[in-house]
Protein backbone atom coordinates (compact mmCIF):
# COMPACT_ATOMS: atom_id res chain seq x y z
CA UNK A 1 0.00 0.00 0.00
CA UNK A 2 1.62 3.29 -1.09
CA UNK A 3 0.55 6.91 -1.03
CA UNK A 4 2.12 9.75 -2.97
CA UNK A 5 3.03 12.97 -1.21
CA UNK A 6 0.06 14.74 -2.80
CA UNK A 7 -2.38 12.01 -1.69
CA UNK A 8 -1.49 11.89 1.99
CA UNK A 9 -2.44 14.63 4.46
CA UNK A 10 0.44 16.23 6.32
CA UNK A 11 0.18 15.17 9.95
CA UNK A 12 3.81 15.51 10.95
CA UNK A 13 7.37 15.34 9.67
CA UNK A 14 8.29 12.68 7.11
CA UNK A 15 9.24 9.38 8.70
CA UNK A 16 12.72 9.75 7.20
CA UNK A 17 13.31 12.87 9.31
CA UNK A 18 12.57 11.17 12.62
CA UNK A 19 15.58 10.10 14.74
CA UNK A 20 16.46 6.46 14.06
CA UNK A 21 19.47 4.16 14.14
CA UNK A 22 21.13 3.39 10.80
CA UNK A 23 19.44 0.76 8.64
CA UNK A 24 21.24 -2.52 9.43
CA UNK A 25 20.39 -4.33 6.19
CA UNK A 26 23.60 -3.54 4.31
CA UNK A 27 26.00 -5.72 2.26
CA UNK A 28 28.23 -7.89 4.43
CA UNK A 29 25.93 -7.86 7.46
CA UNK A 30 25.48 -11.32 8.95
CA UNK A 31 22.51 -12.34 11.08
CA UNK A 32 20.54 -15.33 12.34
CA UNK A 33 16.79 -15.76 12.16
CA UNK A 34 14.33 -18.12 13.80
CA UNK A 35 11.37 -19.84 12.17
CA UNK A 36 7.95 -18.33 12.75
CA UNK A 37 4.44 -19.21 11.60
CA UNK A 38 2.44 -16.15 10.63
CA UNK A 39 -0.97 -15.40 12.08
CA UNK A 40 -4.01 -15.62 9.83
CA UNK A 41 -4.24 -12.78 7.30
CA UNK A 42 -5.34 -9.59 9.04
CA UNK A 43 -8.81 -8.30 8.06
CA UNK A 44 -8.82 -5.69 5.30
CA UNK A 45 -11.49 -3.03 5.76
CA UNK A 46 -11.76 0.67 5.06
CA UNK A 47 -9.00 2.67 6.83
CA UNK A 48 -7.63 -0.50 8.43
CA UNK A 49 -4.02 0.74 8.27
CA UNK A 50 -4.64 4.44 8.97
CA UNK A 51 -3.32 6.15 12.10
CA UNK A 52 -5.93 7.21 14.63
CA UNK A 53 -5.76 10.57 16.40
CA UNK A 54 -4.17 8.80 19.37
CA UNK A 55 -1.61 7.14 17.07
CA UNK A 56 -0.61 10.51 15.60
CA UNK A 57 -0.25 11.98 19.08
CA UNK A 58 1.94 9.03 20.06
CA UNK A 59 4.09 9.59 16.97
CA UNK A 60 4.75 13.15 18.15
CA UNK A 61 5.80 12.18 21.67
CA UNK A 62 7.49 8.78 21.40
CA UNK A 63 10.67 8.03 19.48
CA UNK A 64 10.37 5.59 16.55
CA UNK A 65 12.35 2.99 18.51
CA UNK A 66 10.12 3.33 21.58
CA UNK A 67 7.06 2.94 19.38
CA UNK A 68 8.51 -0.27 17.93
CA UNK A 69 9.06 -1.62 21.43
CA UNK A 70 5.51 -0.67 22.36
CA UNK A 71 4.00 -2.27 19.24
CA UNK A 72 5.64 -5.64 18.51
CA UNK A 73 4.39 -7.64 15.53
CA UNK A 74 1.42 -9.99 15.82
CA UNK A 75 2.47 -13.11 17.75
CA UNK A 76 1.85 -16.04 15.41
CA UNK A 77 3.79 -19.13 16.47
CA UNK A 78 7.51 -19.25 17.17
CA UNK A 79 9.47 -22.22 15.82
CA UNK A 80 12.82 -23.81 16.64
CA UNK A 81 14.58 -23.71 13.27
CA UNK A 82 17.47 -21.28 12.87
CA UNK A 83 18.99 -19.91 9.68
CA UNK A 84 22.18 -17.86 9.31
CA UNK A 85 22.46 -15.40 6.43
CA UNK A 86 24.72 -12.72 5.02
CA UNK A 87 23.47 -9.72 3.02
CA UNK A 88 24.82 -9.60 -0.55
CA UNK A 89 22.99 -6.74 -2.29
CA UNK A 90 20.10 -4.44 -1.44
CA UNK A 91 17.29 -4.64 -4.00
CA UNK A 92 14.92 -2.21 -2.31
CA UNK A 93 15.75 -0.80 1.06
CA UNK A 94 16.76 2.02 3.35
CA UNK A 95 14.66 4.42 5.35
CA UNK A 96 11.34 5.35 3.77
CA UNK A 97 10.55 2.01 2.13
CA UNK A 98 7.53 -0.20 2.72
CA UNK A 99 9.75 -3.28 3.06
CA UNK A 100 13.45 -4.08 3.09
CA UNK A 101 14.30 -6.44 0.24
CA UNK A 102 17.80 -7.77 -0.33
CA UNK A 103 19.68 -10.80 -1.58
CA UNK A 104 21.37 -13.01 1.00
CA UNK A 105 23.76 -15.93 1.05
CA UNK A 106 22.58 -18.97 3.00
CA UNK A 107 25.42 -19.65 5.45
CA UNK A 108 24.03 -22.31 7.76
CA UNK A 109 20.79 -23.71 9.11
CA UNK A 110 19.27 -26.12 11.59
CA UNK A 111 15.86 -26.96 10.18
CA UNK A 112 13.41 -29.78 10.69
CA UNK A 113 10.30 -28.10 9.29
CA UNK A 114 11.50 -26.31 6.16
CA UNK A 115 13.27 -27.70 3.10
CA UNK A 116 16.09 -25.28 2.42
CA UNK A 117 18.49 -25.22 -0.55
CA UNK A 118 22.22 -26.02 -0.16
CA UNK A 119 24.47 -23.74 1.85
CA UNK A 120 25.87 -20.93 -0.24
CA UNK A 121 22.66 -20.48 -2.24
CA UNK A 122 21.61 -16.91 -3.02
CA UNK A 123 18.09 -16.13 -1.78
CA UNK A 124 15.91 -13.06 -1.39
CA UNK A 125 14.98 -11.83 2.08
CA UNK A 126 12.02 -9.53 2.60
CA UNK A 127 11.86 -7.83 5.99
CA UNK A 128 8.75 -6.09 7.29
CA UNK A 129 10.38 -3.47 9.51
CA UNK A 130 8.04 -0.72 10.76
CA UNK A 131 10.96 1.43 11.92
CA UNK A 132 11.92 2.31 8.35
CA UNK A 133 8.41 2.24 6.86
CA UNK A 134 7.22 5.24 4.85
CA UNK A 135 4.17 6.26 6.87
CA UNK A 136 3.09 9.19 4.69
CA UNK A 137 4.00 11.85 7.28
CA UNK A 138 2.03 10.02 9.95
CA UNK A 139 -0.98 9.12 7.83
CA UNK A 140 -0.35 5.36 7.88
CA UNK A 141 0.17 3.17 10.92
CA UNK A 142 3.45 1.31 10.24
CA UNK A 143 2.70 -1.49 12.68
CA UNK A 144 -0.70 -2.32 11.22
CA UNK A 145 0.71 -2.05 7.70
CA UNK A 146 3.60 -4.41 8.44
CA UNK A 147 1.32 -6.92 10.18
CA UNK A 148 -0.94 -6.86 7.15
CA UNK A 149 1.86 -7.24 4.60
CA UNK A 150 3.58 -10.07 6.49
CA UNK A 151 0.48 -12.12 7.29
CA UNK A 152 -0.95 -11.73 3.80
CA UNK A 153 2.26 -12.51 1.95
CA UNK A 154 3.30 -15.48 4.10
CA UNK A 155 -0.16 -17.03 3.88
CA UNK A 156 -0.42 -16.33 0.15
CA UNK A 157 2.79 -18.24 -0.58
CA UNK A 158 1.45 -21.21 1.37
CA UNK A 159 -1.94 -21.09 -0.37
CA UNK A 160 -0.21 -20.93 -3.77
CA UNK A 161 2.20 -23.74 -2.96
CA UNK A 162 1.54 -25.62 -6.21
CA UNK A 163 2.78 -22.66 -8.26
CA UNK A 164 6.11 -22.26 -6.46
CA UNK A 165 9.11 -22.51 -8.75
CA UNK A 166 6.90 -21.80 -11.76
CA UNK A 167 4.73 -18.69 -11.69
CA UNK A 168 5.94 -17.56 -8.26
CA UNK A 169 9.31 -17.94 -6.49
CA UNK A 170 9.97 -20.96 -4.31
CA UNK A 171 9.11 -20.11 -0.74
CA UNK A 172 11.55 -20.94 2.05
CA UNK A 173 9.49 -19.93 5.04
CA UNK A 174 8.66 -17.10 7.41
CA UNK A 175 10.92 -16.01 10.24
CA UNK A 176 11.58 -13.69 13.16
CA UNK A 177 14.65 -11.50 13.44
CA UNK A 178 15.71 -9.95 16.76
CA UNK A 179 17.56 -6.65 16.53
CA UNK A 180 19.43 -5.07 19.44
CA UNK A 181 18.17 -1.68 20.55
CA UNK A 182 20.58 -1.18 23.44
CA UNK A 183 22.33 -3.33 26.02
CA UNK A 184 18.98 -4.35 27.49
CA UNK A 185 16.30 -4.23 24.81
CA UNK A 186 15.73 -5.97 21.49
CA UNK A 187 12.97 -5.53 18.96
CA UNK A 188 11.52 -8.17 16.67
CA UNK A 189 10.68 -7.93 12.98
CA UNK A 190 9.18 -10.54 10.67
CA UNK A 191 10.57 -11.65 7.34
CA UNK A 192 10.30 -14.26 4.60
CA UNK A 193 12.84 -16.06 2.42
CA UNK A 194 12.15 -16.78 -1.23
CA UNK A 195 13.96 -17.98 -4.32
CA UNK A 196 16.15 -15.46 -6.13
CA UNK A 197 14.78 -15.03 -9.65
CA UNK A 198 17.24 -13.98 -12.35
CA UNK A 199 15.53 -11.51 -14.63
CA UNK A 200 14.09 -8.03 -14.90
CA UNK A 201 10.79 -6.54 -13.79
CA UNK A 202 8.43 -5.36 -16.49
CA UNK A 203 8.74 -1.87 -14.98
CA UNK A 204 12.48 -1.87 -15.67
CA UNK A 205 12.25 -3.49 -19.11
CA UNK A 206 11.76 -1.62 -22.38
CA UNK A 207 8.67 -2.96 -24.17
CA UNK A 208 9.84 -1.73 -27.57
CA UNK A 209 12.76 -4.16 -27.41
CA UNK A 210 10.34 -7.10 -27.37
CA UNK A 211 8.62 -8.13 -30.63
CA UNK A 212 4.83 -7.96 -30.53
CA UNK A 213 4.53 -11.74 -30.55
CA UNK A 214 6.74 -11.95 -27.45
CA UNK A 215 4.79 -9.21 -25.69
CA UNK A 216 1.56 -11.02 -26.49
CA UNK A 217 3.01 -14.21 -25.05
CA UNK A 218 3.97 -12.34 -21.86
CA UNK A 219 0.51 -10.81 -21.48
CA UNK A 220 -1.17 -14.14 -22.17
CA UNK A 221 0.93 -15.72 -19.40
CA UNK A 222 -0.04 -12.91 -17.03
CA UNK A 223 -3.76 -13.19 -17.76
CA UNK A 224 -3.71 -16.98 -17.57
CA UNK A 225 -1.72 -17.16 -14.34
CA UNK A 226 -3.65 -14.38 -12.59
CA UNK A 227 -6.84 -16.28 -13.42
CA UNK A 228 -5.44 -19.50 -11.94
CA UNK A 229 -4.48 -17.64 -8.77
CA UNK A 230 -7.97 -16.15 -8.61
CA UNK A 231 -9.32 -19.69 -8.87
CA UNK A 232 -7.47 -20.31 -5.58
CA UNK A 233 -9.62 -17.49 -4.13
CA UNK A 234 -6.74 -15.02 -3.96
CA UNK A 235 -7.15 -11.63 -5.58
CA UNK A 236 -3.92 -9.82 -6.50
CA UNK A 237 -5.00 -6.19 -6.25
CA UNK A 238 -1.41 -4.99 -6.66
CA UNK A 239 -0.65 -6.73 -9.95
CA UNK A 240 1.58 -4.08 -11.53
CA UNK A 241 4.62 -4.09 -13.82
CA UNK A 242 6.97 -3.73 -10.83
CA UNK A 243 5.61 -7.02 -9.44
CA UNK A 244 6.13 -9.12 -12.56
CA UNK A 245 9.59 -10.47 -13.37
CA UNK A 246 10.54 -11.57 -16.86
CA UNK A 247 12.98 -14.38 -16.20
CA UNK A 248 15.67 -15.11 -18.80
CA UNK A 249 14.43 -12.35 -21.16
CA UNK A 250 17.20 -13.10 -23.68
CA UNK A 251 16.38 -16.79 -24.07
CA UNK A 252 13.66 -18.80 -25.77
CA UNK A 253 12.62 -20.10 -22.34
CA UNK A 254 11.21 -16.76 -21.19
CA UNK A 255 9.19 -17.12 -17.98
CA UNK A 256 6.83 -14.75 -16.18
CA UNK A 257 7.06 -14.73 -12.37
CA UNK A 258 4.76 -12.85 -9.98
CA UNK A 259 6.22 -11.34 -6.80
CA UNK A 260 4.98 -9.28 -3.83
CA UNK A 261 1.77 -10.62 -2.29
CA UNK A 262 1.60 -8.25 0.68
CA UNK A 263 -1.65 -6.76 -0.62
CA UNK A 264 -3.23 -10.06 -1.69
CA UNK A 265 -6.88 -10.42 -0.70
CA UNK A 266 -8.24 -13.76 0.46
CA UNK A 267 -11.69 -15.05 -0.52
CA UNK A 268 -11.56 -12.63 -3.48
CA UNK A 269 -12.68 -9.65 -1.41
CA UNK A 270 -12.03 -7.21 1.37
CA UNK A 271 -13.62 -7.82 4.75
CA UNK A 272 -16.04 -4.89 4.81
CA UNK A 273 -19.68 -5.89 5.50
CA UNK A 274 -20.82 -4.91 2.00
CA UNK A 275 -18.11 -7.08 0.43
CA UNK A 276 -19.28 -10.07 2.46
CA UNK A 277 -22.64 -9.90 0.69
CA UNK A 278 -21.24 -10.49 -2.81
CA UNK A 279 -21.28 -13.88 -4.49
CA UNK A 280 -17.67 -14.30 -5.60
CA UNK A 281 -18.09 -17.90 -6.81
CA UNK A 282 -15.33 -19.11 -4.51
CA UNK A 283 -13.31 -22.03 -5.80
CA UNK A 284 -14.61 -21.67 -9.34
CA UNK A 285 -12.58 -20.70 -12.37
CA UNK A 286 -13.66 -17.32 -13.74
CA UNK A 287 -12.93 -16.83 -17.42
CA UNK A 288 -10.61 -13.95 -18.39
CA UNK A 289 -13.29 -13.10 -20.95
CA UNK A 290 -15.20 -11.66 -17.98
CA UNK A 291 -12.51 -10.32 -15.66
CA UNK A 292 -9.89 -9.07 -18.14
CA UNK A 293 -11.87 -7.32 -20.85
CA UNK A 294 -11.06 -3.67 -21.53
CA UNK A 295 -13.90 -2.24 -19.43
CA UNK A 296 -12.53 -4.01 -16.34
CA UNK A 297 -9.34 -1.93 -16.63
CA UNK A 298 -6.88 -4.67 -15.64
CA UNK A 299 -4.95 -4.23 -18.85
CA UNK A 300 -4.14 -0.59 -18.03
CA UNK A 301 -1.33 -1.63 -15.70
CA UNK A 302 0.44 -2.94 -18.80
CA UNK A 303 -0.53 -0.35 -21.42
CA UNK A 304 3.04 0.29 -22.60
CA UNK A 305 3.26 -3.35 -23.66
CA UNK A 306 0.05 -3.41 -25.69
CA UNK A 307 -0.20 -2.10 -29.25
CA UNK A 308 -3.05 -4.33 -30.48
CA UNK A 309 -6.80 -4.43 -30.01
CA UNK A 310 -7.10 -5.91 -26.55
CA UNK A 311 -10.62 -7.32 -26.49
CA UNK A 312 -10.45 -9.06 -29.86
CA UNK A 313 -7.10 -10.59 -28.89
CA UNK A 314 -8.46 -11.65 -25.49
CA UNK A 315 -11.52 -13.23 -27.11
CA UNK A 316 -9.35 -15.24 -29.50
CA UNK A 317 -6.76 -16.39 -26.94
CA UNK A 318 -9.27 -17.43 -24.30
CA UNK A 319 -12.19 -18.58 -26.45
CA UNK A 320 -11.73 -22.06 -24.99
CA UNK A 321 -12.82 -20.76 -21.56
CA UNK A 322 -16.21 -19.46 -22.75
CA UNK A 323 -17.96 -22.75 -21.96
CA UNK A 324 -17.16 -22.29 -18.26
CA UNK A 325 -19.15 -19.04 -18.03
CA UNK A 326 -22.58 -19.32 -16.39
CA UNK A 327 -25.36 -16.71 -16.65
CA UNK A 328 -24.80 -15.88 -12.98
CA UNK A 329 -21.10 -15.24 -13.59
CA UNK A 330 -21.88 -13.09 -16.59
CA UNK A 331 -24.23 -10.99 -14.48
CA UNK A 332 -21.70 -10.73 -11.62
CA UNK A 333 -18.97 -9.44 -13.93
CA UNK A 334 -21.17 -7.39 -16.24
CA UNK A 335 -19.91 -3.97 -17.30
CA UNK A 336 -22.39 -2.12 -15.10
CA UNK A 337 -21.96 -4.24 -11.97
C-alpha positions in Angstrom: 0.0 0.0 0.0 1.6 3.3 -1.1 0.6 6.9 -1.0 2.1 9.8 -3.0 3.0 13.0 -1.2 0.1 14.7 -2.8 -2.4 12.0 -1.7 -1.5 11.9 2.0 -2.4 14.6 4.5 0.4 16.2 6.3 0.2 15.2 10.0 3.8 15.5 10.9 7.4 15.3 9.7 8.3 12.7 7.1 9.2 9.4 8.7 12.7 9.7 7.2 13.3 12.9 9.3 12.6 11.2 12.6 15.6 10.1 14.7 16.5 6.5 14.1 19.5 4.2 14.1 21.1 3.4 10.8 19.4 0.8 8.6 21.2 -2.5 9.4 20.4 -4.3 6.2 23.6 -3.5 4.3 26.0 -5.7 2.3 28.2 -7.9 4.4 25.9 -7.9 7.5 25.5 -11.3 8.9 22.5 -12.3 11.1 20.5 -15.3 12.3 16.8 -15.8 12.2 14.3 -18.1 13.8 11.4 -19.8 12.2 8.0 -18.3 12.8 4.4 -19.2 11.6 2.4 -16.2 10.6 -1.0 -15.4 12.1 -4.0 -15.6 9.8 -4.2 -12.8 7.3 -5.3 -9.6 9.0 -8.8 -8.3 8.1 -8.8 -5.7 5.3 -11.5 -3.0 5.8 -11.8 0.7 5.1 -9.0 2.7 6.8 -7.6 -0.5 8.4 -4.0 0.7 8.3 -4.6 4.4 9.0 -3.3 6.2 12.1 -5.9 7.2 14.6 -5.8 10.6 16.4 -4.2 8.8 19.4 -1.6 7.1 17.1 -0.6 10.5 15.6 -0.2 12.0 19.1 1.9 9.0 20.1 4.1 9.6 17.0 4.7 13.1 18.2 5.8 12.2 21.7 7.5 8.8 21.4 10.7 8.0 19.5 10.4 5.6 16.6 12.4 3.0 18.5 10.1 3.3 21.6 7.1 2.9 19.4 8.5 -0.3 17.9 9.1 -1.6 21.4 5.5 -0.7 22.4 4.0 -2.3 19.2 5.6 -5.6 18.5 4.4 -7.6 15.5 1.4 -10.0 15.8 2.5 -13.1 17.8 1.8 -16.0 15.4 3.8 -19.1 16.5 7.5 -19.3 17.2 9.5 -22.2 15.8 12.8 -23.8 16.6 14.6 -23.7 13.3 17.5 -21.3 12.9 19.0 -19.9 9.7 22.2 -17.9 9.3 22.5 -15.4 6.4 24.7 -12.7 5.0 23.5 -9.7 3.0 24.8 -9.6 -0.5 23.0 -6.7 -2.3 20.1 -4.4 -1.4 17.3 -4.6 -4.0 14.9 -2.2 -2.3 15.7 -0.8 1.1 16.8 2.0 3.3 14.7 4.4 5.3 11.3 5.4 3.8 10.6 2.0 2.1 7.5 -0.2 2.7 9.8 -3.3 3.1 13.4 -4.1 3.1 14.3 -6.4 0.2 17.8 -7.8 -0.3 19.7 -10.8 -1.6 21.4 -13.0 1.0 23.8 -15.9 1.1 22.6 -19.0 3.0 25.4 -19.6 5.4 24.0 -22.3 7.8 20.8 -23.7 9.1 19.3 -26.1 11.6 15.9 -27.0 10.2 13.4 -29.8 10.7 10.3 -28.1 9.3 11.5 -26.3 6.2 13.3 -27.7 3.1 16.1 -25.3 2.4 18.5 -25.2 -0.5 22.2 -26.0 -0.2 24.5 -23.7 1.9 25.9 -20.9 -0.2 22.7 -20.5 -2.2 21.6 -16.9 -3.0 18.1 -16.1 -1.8 15.9 -13.1 -1.4 15.0 -11.8 2.1 12.0 -9.5 2.6 11.9 -7.8 6.0 8.7 -6.1 7.3 10.4 -3.5 9.5 8.0 -0.7 10.8 11.0 1.4 11.9 11.9 2.3 8.3 8.4 2.2 6.9 7.2 5.2 4.9 4.2 6.3 6.9 3.1 9.2 4.7 4.0 11.8 7.3 2.0 10.0 10.0 -1.0 9.1 7.8 -0.4 5.4 7.9 0.2 3.2 10.9 3.5 1.3 10.2 2.7 -1.5 12.7 -0.7 -2.3 11.2 0.7 -2.0 7.7 3.6 -4.4 8.4 1.3 -6.9 10.2 -0.9 -6.9 7.1 1.9 -7.2 4.6 3.6 -10.1 6.5 0.5 -12.1 7.3 -0.9 -11.7 3.8 2.3 -12.5 1.9 3.3 -15.5 4.1 -0.2 -17.0 3.9 -0.4 -16.3 0.1 2.8 -18.2 -0.6 1.4 -21.2 1.4 -1.9 -21.1 -0.4 -0.2 -20.9 -3.8 2.2 -23.7 -3.0 1.5 -25.6 -6.2 2.8 -22.7 -8.3 6.1 -22.3 -6.5 9.1 -22.5 -8.7 6.9 -21.8 -11.8 4.7 -18.7 -11.7 5.9 -17.6 -8.3 9.3 -17.9 -6.5 10.0 -21.0 -4.3 9.1 -20.1 -0.7 11.5 -20.9 2.0 9.5 -19.9 5.0 8.7 -17.1 7.4 10.9 -16.0 10.2 11.6 -13.7 13.2 14.7 -11.5 13.4 15.7 -9.9 16.8 17.6 -6.7 16.5 19.4 -5.1 19.4 18.2 -1.7 20.5 20.6 -1.2 23.4 22.3 -3.3 26.0 19.0 -4.4 27.5 16.3 -4.2 24.8 15.7 -6.0 21.5 13.0 -5.5 19.0 11.5 -8.2 16.7 10.7 -7.9 13.0 9.2 -10.5 10.7 10.6 -11.7 7.3 10.3 -14.3 4.6 12.8 -16.1 2.4 12.1 -16.8 -1.2 14.0 -18.0 -4.3 16.1 -15.5 -6.1 14.8 -15.0 -9.7 17.2 -14.0 -12.4 15.5 -11.5 -14.6 14.1 -8.0 -14.9 10.8 -6.5 -13.8 8.4 -5.4 -16.5 8.7 -1.9 -15.0 12.5 -1.9 -15.7 12.3 -3.5 -19.1 11.8 -1.6 -22.4 8.7 -3.0 -24.2 9.8 -1.7 -27.6 12.8 -4.2 -27.4 10.3 -7.1 -27.4 8.6 -8.1 -30.6 4.8 -8.0 -30.5 4.5 -11.7 -30.5 6.7 -11.9 -27.4 4.8 -9.2 -25.7 1.6 -11.0 -26.5 3.0 -14.2 -25.0 4.0 -12.3 -21.9 0.5 -10.8 -21.5 -1.2 -14.1 -22.2 0.9 -15.7 -19.4 0.0 -12.9 -17.0 -3.8 -13.2 -17.8 -3.7 -17.0 -17.6 -1.7 -17.2 -14.3 -3.6 -14.4 -12.6 -6.8 -16.3 -13.4 -5.4 -19.5 -11.9 -4.5 -17.6 -8.8 -8.0 -16.2 -8.6 -9.3 -19.7 -8.9 -7.5 -20.3 -5.6 -9.6 -17.5 -4.1 -6.7 -15.0 -4.0 -7.2 -11.6 -5.6 -3.9 -9.8 -6.5 -5.0 -6.2 -6.2 -1.4 -5.0 -6.7 -0.6 -6.7 -9.9 1.6 -4.1 -11.5 4.6 -4.1 -13.8 7.0 -3.7 -10.8 5.6 -7.0 -9.4 6.1 -9.1 -12.6 9.6 -10.5 -13.4 10.5 -11.6 -16.9 13.0 -14.4 -16.2 15.7 -15.1 -18.8 14.4 -12.4 -21.2 17.2 -13.1 -23.7 16.4 -16.8 -24.1 13.7 -18.8 -25.8 12.6 -20.1 -22.3 11.2 -16.8 -21.2 9.2 -17.1 -18.0 6.8 -14.7 -16.2 7.1 -14.7 -12.4 4.8 -12.8 -10.0 6.2 -11.3 -6.8 5.0 -9.3 -3.8 1.8 -10.6 -2.3 1.6 -8.2 0.7 -1.7 -6.8 -0.6 -3.2 -10.1 -1.7 -6.9 -10.4 -0.7 -8.2 -13.8 0.5 -11.7 -15.1 -0.5 -11.6 -12.6 -3.5 -12.7 -9.6 -1.4 -12.0 -7.2 1.4 -13.6 -7.8 4.7 -16.0 -4.9 4.8 -19.7 -5.9 5.5 -20.8 -4.9 2.0 -18.1 -7.1 0.4 -19.3 -10.1 2.5 -22.6 -9.9 0.7 -21.2 -10.5 -2.8 -21.3 -13.9 -4.5 -17.7 -14.3 -5.6 -18.1 -17.9 -6.8 -15.3 -19.1 -4.5 -13.3 -22.0 -5.8 -14.6 -21.7 -9.3 -12.6 -20.7 -12.4 -13.7 -17.3 -13.7 -12.9 -16.8 -17.4 -10.6 -14.0 -18.4 -13.3 -13.1 -20.9 -15.2 -11.7 -18.0 -12.5 -10.3 -15.7 -9.9 -9.1 -18.1 -11.9 -7.3 -20.9 -11.1 -3.7 -21.5 -13.9 -2.2 -19.4 -12.5 -4.0 -16.3 -9.3 -1.9 -16.6 -6.9 -4.7 -15.6 -5.0 -4.2 -18.9 -4.1 -0.6 -18.0 -1.3 -1.6 -15.7 0.4 -2.9 -18.8 -0.5 -0.4 -21.4 3.0 0.3 -22.6 3.3 -3.4 -23.7 0.0 -3.4 -25.7 -0.2 -2.1 -29.3 -3.0 -4.3 -30.5 -6.8 -4.4 -30.0 -7.1 -5.9 -26.5 -10.6 -7.3 -26.5 -10.4 -9.1 -29.9 -7.1 -10.6 -28.9 -8.5 -11.6 -25.5 -11.5 -13.2 -27.1 -9.3 -15.2 -29.5 -6.8 -16.4 -26.9 -9.3 -17.4 -24.3 -12.2 -18.6 -26.4 -11.7 -22.1 -25.0 -12.8 -20.8 -21.6 -16.2 -19.5 -22.8 -18.0 -22.7 -22.0 -17.2 -22.3 -18.3 -19.2 -19.0 -18.0 -22.6 -19.3 -16.4 -25.4 -16.7 -16.7 -24.8 -15.9 -13.0 -21.1 -15.2 -13.6 -21.9 -13.1 -16.6 -24.2 -11.0 -14.5 -21.7 -10.7 -11.6 -19.0 -9.4 -13.9 -21.2 -7.4 -16.2 -19.9 -4.0 -17.3 -22.4 -2.1 -15.1 -22.0 -4.2 -12.0 
